[in-house]
Amino acid sequence: MSVFVVLVLVAAVLVVGLLALVVMGRGGFAAPLADPVRLVPPVLLPPDPSPEDVDRLRFAPGLRGYRMDQVDEALQMLAAALAERDAEISRLRGRRAESMPAGVPGDDAAMR
């Protein structure tokens, strides 16, 4: 190979590399690319989720997907934990209401 061919190949590689940097926005010549647009709705849970909210929760599969059996098992465990927590809170609130004298107004704001 002659020196001229090598120089032309090196120049071609440099031009292609600079062009790639400009297209990607990293060369300082173009603005960076915008954030991608989400095409799927976000997974929404209320601020205080109930076990029924967890039962209705569904995820959109992605390109590589996810292990549905693992996600379903985790959601079942979360729903059971929420149900147990809610039952314990109800039991404790009932015990507290029973121990309060009848004439004393309840302190509902402090319990929340």
N, C-alpha and C positions, 0 to 999 in steps of 0.2 A: 504494500500500500504506500502510496506517496504521501508526503507531508500535506499536500493540498487536500486530499480526501479526508485525512484525519481532522484537519482544521474545519472543514465543512461539516463533518459529523459532530464535532464538539460544539460548533456554533448552533447547529440544529437542535441539539439537546438543551443548550442554554435557552434558546428561544422558546422551545416547548415548555421548559420548566418555568420560565417567567410568565408565559401565557397561563399556565395552570395556577400559579400564585395569584395572578390578577383575577382570574375567574373565581377563585375561592375567596377572594377578598383579603388576602394576607400580604399582599405586596405593597400595601399603602396606596395603591392607585385607585382602588374601588372601595366602597363602603362594605362593611361586613354583611354577611347574609342575614336576613331577618329570621326570627324564631319560627320554628315550624308551626303550622296551623294544626290544632288538634281536631281530628275528624270524629272522635268518639266522645260521648258525653262523660263528664267526670263521675267517679263513683261517689255518690252522696249518701251520707248517713246523718241523721239529725244530731244535734249536740249531745243529747242524752239518749243513746240508742236503746231500743228494747230488743228482746229476743226475736220478736216478729220482724223487726227491721233487718236483723242479721239474716233471718231466713229468706227474706226477699232480695238480699244483696246478690248481684251477679256481676261477674267481670267479663270484659270483652277479651277474647283470645287475641294474642298478638302474633307476630310473624313466627316466633319460635314457640308460642303457646305457653302453657303452664300445666303442672300436674294437677288436674282437676280433683283427683281423689285427695290430695294433700290439702288443697284449698277448702274443699268441702268438709274435711275432717276438722280443720282449724276453725271454720265458721261454726260447726256444730259445737265444738268446745267453747267458743266464745259465747254462743247463744246460751249454753248451759250455765256458764259462769255469770252471765248477766241475769238470768232467771234466778239463780241462787242468791245473787247480790240483792236483787229487788225483793225477794222473799225475806231475807234477813233485815233489810231496811224497814219493810212493813211490820215485821215482828217487833223490832226495837221501837218503832213509833207507837205501836199499839201498847207495848209495855209502859212507855213513857206517859201515854195518855191515861192509862189506868192509875198510875202513881200520882198524878196531879190532882189537887183538891178540886171539887166541882165548881167552886166560885172563881177560880183563877183562870183568866183567859189563856188560851194556848199560845205558845211562842213559836208559831209556824214559820216565821221569817228566819229564826235562828236555826231551825232544823234543815233548811234548804241550803 
